[in-house]
Amino acid sequence: MPTQAIADRLAELGITLPPVAIPAAAYVPFVRSGNMVFLSGHIAKKDGKAWVGQLGKDMDTATGQQAARAVAIDLMGTLQAACGGNLGRVKRIVKLMSLVNSTPDYTEHHLVTNGCSELIGQIFGPEIGAHARAAYGVAQLPMGACVEIDMIAELA
């Protein structure tokens, strides 16, 4: 997809991509291996801080979707850096893995994760943006974040 088309979609959606976040521990934001790029997990942030909450306890599915959408925006900023500033190099979003901080009886992890998946699809379209995915419920995430998502993409 042409870089300008991606920039136009981001502008239409009112999205400005953030710079790559500084890792909070002993890892790097992304690793390239051949044509593949593996993005480290990104936690949901709100107002620059961890978006804290637990689905099924103090956060509903719609709010979780918003948090996952926020993660997608951060992932796109990191992916842009991994592409040398040119998102037009993305050949395919291959896979997302989503971890949802949730109570044992919460079962809408897949719907929360749609907040990320749907935005990726809007930005890249179905040929590039459709991806494999896994969504898991977990007892806790770093800093109490409600959602963490990582990504694998293929570059041209």
N, C-alpha and C positions, 0 to 999 in steps of 0.2 A: 504494500500500500504506500502511495507517495507520502512523504513526510508532511507536505502541506495539507493533505487531506486529514491526517491525524491531528495536526495543529488546529485545523478548522473545527473538527469535532470537539476537541478540548475547549476551544473558545466558545462554541455553541453551548456547551455544558457548563460554562463559567468556571472551568478548572484551570488553575495554575499549578504546574507540577513543582513540588518542593525539591530542595537539594537532597542529596543522599544523607540519611541520618548517620550520625557517628555511632558505631556499635557500642552496646552497653556492657559487653563482655569480650571474651577472647575468640572473636570470629571476624570475618570480613563481610561486607554487605552483599557481595556477589562473587561468584567464581565462574569464569568462562573456561570451557573445555571443548575445543573444536568449535562447532557451530552452536553449541548449547550454552545457555547461561542459566545458572542456578542462583536464585535470589534467596537470601536468608529470610527467616521469618520476620515479619513486621507486625508489631502490636498496634492495636487501634489507639489513636491519639485524639484528644479533644482539647483545643486551646493549648496545644504544645505539650500536654502531659498525658500520661497513660489514661485511657478511657476505662475507668474502673467499673466493674459490675459483674454480676453473675446472672446469666439467663435462667429464668425460672424462679429467681429469688427477688432481685431488686431491679431487673431489667426485662422488658418484654421483647418479643421477636422483632417488631418494627424498629425499635431502638438498636437492637443488635444488627439489623440490616444496615442501618445508617453507619454503625461502627465499622462493619465490613466494607462498606463503600469507601469510608475514610482510609482504610487499609489499602484498598485498590489504588487510590490516588498516590499514597506513599510508595507502593510497589512500582507504579508507573514512573515516578521520579527516579527510583533506583535503576529500573530497566533502561530509562533514557541514558543514564550515566554509563551503564554497561554497554550500550550501543554507541558510545562515543558522541552522545548528544543527538543521534539520528534514529528516532523510533521507526522510521521508514525501513530500517534494516530488519525489523521483526518479521520473520517468515511465518511463525506460528506460536501462539500461546499453547504450550503442551499440557501443563498440569498445574492445578492449585491444590494445596493441602491446607485445610482450615481447622484450627483448634478453637473450640468454643467453650469458654469458662461457664459451666452449667451445673445445675443441681442434678442429682441422680435420676430424677423422674422427667427431666426436660427432654423433648424429642424433636425439636424443630431446628436442629443444627443446620440441616440442609437449606432451610429457608433463610436463616441468618447469612449463610455463605452466599446465597443468591445476591446479596447486596454488593459483593465483590464481582461475582461472575457476570452479572448483568451489566455493570459498568464497563468491564473489560470488553464485553460484546458490543456495547455501544461505541466504544472508542475504535476498535479494530474491525468490526463487522464480523459476520459469521464465518467467513473463510479463514481468517487469521485468529479471531478471538474465541471461537468455540474450543473448549478444552476438556480434558479429563479432570476429575476432581474427587477429592475425599473430604468429608467433614466429620470431625470427631468431637465428642463431648469430653471435657477434661475437668478434673477437680479444681485446678488453679493454673494461672499463667503468670509470667513474670510481672511484677509490680501490680498484680491484681487486675491486669487488663482483661477485658471481656472477650476479645477475639485476637488471634494471631494467625497470619496466613503467609505461606511461602509460595514461590512460583518457579516453574521451569519454562523457559522459552527457547525457541530455535531462531537463530539469526541467519539471514541470507549472506 
